[in-house]
Amino acid sequence: MNFEVFWHTFAEQYALFDLYGVDWQSRYDTFRPRVTAATTDDELFTLLSELLEPLTDGHISLEAGERVFLPKPHPEWVDTHLEAVKQYVRAHYLGGPGVTVKAGERVAWQSLDAHVGYILLTGMAGFTGDGTDEAADVEAAGRAIDEALAALGDKDALILDLRFNGGGYDAASMAIASRFTVVERVAFTKKARAGAGFTPSREYRFAPAGARRFTRPVYLLTSSLTASAAEIFTMAMSALPHVTVVGERTDGAHSDVLTRQLPNGWSFGLSNELYTAPDGEVYEKVGLPPDVAVSLDAPALAGGTDRILQEALRLANGG
């Protein structure tokens, strides 16, 4: 029964089989015969994990107590340099002289020089606590970005850093983006899986908000760790004429996560929506491309050299 519920939920709700080139019925034909009344929990977890392997979607997960399977592999450098990178970010961008940190460490800012300010956005949820109150988080995100712009709004350019932002609420992303436009704009459109097809596409827009808007040059830093609602923010901001994206392609996981539970109590998540960027393209799976490509050099960053930030600062100062 657990296998059947799992397979049928994906068959009826998952939106991205075509993008990933996966024949889900063929997967059923291959894996269903391996499940019997004698199949143990360990064997079932391994089998369901194997079933999911071709769907390298960052919004797919399978959780059975302490066991978790995520089919999307993380960047190779994460195993060797993640802790050192975290330490560098905390020491220089979330701490140190001249750094202001607000909203549960989701927003931090500082002046880099006389002309350029820097804002780090570490997440799009958790601005007020554990991230379970969306309305409170959206309001707090707006307050925090307003404070940052009050401090840095007279700069000639800003650098917004989303390289380590794993996402959260789209609405928080829109609240922050609204401080960088003077006209209402389309952020994205999306549709959800419904039966054999999709619901009609719905357009999502963002409009000017906050005490002040920043419309001078903005350099938005991204990496392969920039995911989910942070990518939605990147989508919206990329449509603005004064924004330049610097860094790497983003993760490519845009859909909200639909969570479900198996009869045995295990939980799983999947992507049931398809997002389209303002340019009419779908960047699910492949990620949003930067305007200026610079790889995240984790060993160099761990050693104190931030090549992506250096390039953005060079561009901001007239490059």
N, C-alpha and C positions, 0 to 999 in steps of 0.2 A: 504493500500500500504506500509506503513512504516514497519508493522510487516512482510510482505512478503519479502521486501528487506533485512531486518535484518536477518530473518531465512535463506533465500537462500544464503546470503553472507557467513554465517557460514557453511552451508551445502556444499558449493562449495570450501571454502578456509581454514577452520579450520583444523589443522593437528593432533589434539590430542584427538579426541573423544574416541578412543580405550583406551588410557592411563587413561582417566577419567571414563571410563565405562558408557558413556552416549549414549543412543539411541536417536539421534536428531530427527528422524522421529516421534518417540513416543512423544517427547516434542511438536512437531507441532500439532499432533492430540489432545493433551491435551489443549494446549493454544490457538490455532487458533479460536476455537468457542467462546472464550471470547472477541474477538475483533469485534466490530460492528461500524456502522457509528456514533453511539452516544458515543463511547469511548472518554473520555477526555484525555488531555495530561498527567495529573497526573496518571490516570488509566493506560495509555499505558506505562509510565515509570515504574510503579510498576510491571506491567505484564512482561515487557521485563527483568526487574531485577530478577523476580522469574524464568523466563525461563533460565537465566544464572546460577542460584544458584549452580547446581551440578558441574559446571566447575570452580573449585576453582584454577584458573590459574592466576598467578600474572601479566600476560600480557593482561588480558581481562579487558576492561573498557567500560562504557557507560556514556556519558556526555550530559546533556541537560541544557545548561546555567550553573547556579550555582549548579545544581543537578548532583552528580556523584555517580555511583554505581561501586564498585569493589568487585567481588565475592570471592576473596581470603581474608580470615580473617587475621588480623595482630596478632602478638604474644600478649598474654594476658597482659604482663607487659607494653606494649606501652601506654595503657590508664592511668596507674598509675605512671610510672617512666620515661617516655620518656624525659620530659623536664629536669629532674635532671641528667639523663645520658648525654644528650646533653651538659649541663653545665659542667659536669666533663670532657668530651672529649675536649671541647673548652678550658678549663682552663689548662689541663695537656698535651694534644696531639696536639692542635692547638695554644697553647700559653704557656707562662711561660718561665723561664730561660733556655737558650740553645736550644730553638725550632726555627727552620727556616721554614717559610711558603712560598710557591711559587704557581704559576699557579692557581690563583683564589681560593686559599685554597683547591685545590684538592690534593696537595702533601705537607706533612710536615715531618720534620725529626729531630732527636736528638740522642745524645749518651746516652745510658742507663748506661753503665759502661765501663771499659777499654776494654772489649772484645766484647760487643754487641751494635749494632746500631738499631734504630727503625725508620721505615718509615710508615706514615699513608697515605692511599690512600682513599679519601672521595668520589670519583666519577670517572667515565671514560668518562666524557664530562664536558664542562665548564672550561677547562684549560685556555681558552683565552677570555671568555666572557659569552654569554648566551648559548653556546653549539650548535649553529646552523651551525657552520663552521667546518665540520669534519676534513678536511685536516689541518686546523690551529690547531685544538685540538690535533691531532695525533702528529704534529711536536712539540707542546708545551709540551705534555706528555713526549716525548723523551728527550727534553731539561731539564725538571724538574728532571727526574729520573737520568739523567747524573750528574746533580748538586749534587743530594743526594749521589750518589755513589762516586763522587769526595770527598765528605766530610766524608763518612763512609766506603769507599771501602777497607780500611786497617783493618777493624774489623774482628774478628774471625767468627762472625755470624751476621746475620741480622734478624730482625722481621719485616714482612710486615703485616700491619693491614688493612683488608678489611671488618671488621665486620659491618661497617656503610656505606658501598658502595652500592648504589642502581643501579649502572650500567652506561651505556652510549654507547660508540662506541666500538665494537669488535676490530677495528683497533688500538684504543688507548691501549687496553689491550695487543694486540700483540706487540706494540711498547715497552711497559714496559717489557713484558716478554722476549723480545729479548736481554735485558741486563743481563739475567741470564743463558744463554746457550752459549756453544762454538761450537755447531753443529746444523744444521737445524733439526727441529722436527715438527711432526704433532701436531697441537693444537686441532683440532676437524674436524669432517666432518659434513655436513648438507645437507638436501634435503628439497624441498618445496612442498607443496600440489599442485597437478595439476590434475584436473578432478577427476576421481575415485581413482587415485593413487598419486605418487610423481614423481618429477623430478629425474634424476640420482644424486647420492650423489657426492658432491664436497668436495675435501680435502683442508683444510686451514693449512698453515705451518708458522712457525716463525723461523727466522735465526738470528745469532749473529749480533748485531748492537751497535753503541755507542762507546765512547772513551775507555770504560773498561767494562768487564763482571765480575759479582760476582758469583763464583761457590763454595764458601765455604757454610756451612750450612745456610739454610734459613727456618724460621718458619713463616708460612702463617696463619694468624688468620682469622677465618670465623665465621659467625653467621647466624641465620635464616633471617637476614636482608641483607645478602650478595646476590645480585640478578643480573640477566641479564648479562651484559658485565663483571661484577665483577666475576660472576661464570665462564664465558668463560676464564678469566684470571686464575682462580683457576684450570680449566680443563687443560690448557696449562702447568701451573707450576707444577701440580701434577705429570706430566710425567717425571719431572726432578729428577734425583737420589738424589740430595742434598736438596730437598724440603720436609718439613714435615708440614702437615696441622693440626692446633690445633684449637679446638673450637667446633662449632656446624655444623650440616648439613646446607647447603645453601638453598636458597629460592626455587629453582626448577623451574625457569622461564627463559628459554634460548633463545627461538625463538625471532627474530626481531619482532617488533610490526607492523602489517599491519593495517593501519588506513583507515576508510571508513566513509561516511556521509549518513544519511538518507534523504529522500526527504523533511522532515520537518526541516532540518538543524542540527539535533542532530548528534554527532559523536560517533564512537566506535572503539575500537582496539581489535585485536585478534592475536593469534599465528598461523602462517601459515607454520612454519618450524619445522623440527625435527633434533636436534643436537645429535651427537654421540661422546663420549669422546675418547681419544686415547686408552683406555683399551677396547674399543668396546661396552661399556655399554651406555645406555640412562638414564640420570639422571633427565630428565624433570619430573616435579611433585614432585619427592622424594627428590631432591637436592643432591649435592655432599657430600659424607661422609668425616669427618675428619680422619686423621691417629690417632690422640690423641683426644678423646672426652672430652670436658669440657663445661658445660652449661654456657650460659651467665646469670650470676646472677645479674639481674638489680638492685635489692635493695642494694646488696653489692657494685656494681659499683657506684651507686648514692651516697653511703656512703663513697667511697674512696678506696674500695678494688677491684682490677681488677684481678679476679681469672684466666681468660684465659691468660692474659699477664704474670701473675706470673708463670704459668706453662710453658709458652714458654721461659721465661727468665731462669727458672730452667734448662730446657732442653738445652738451648743455652750455658749455663755455665757448661755443663757436666753431668747434671741431674742424 
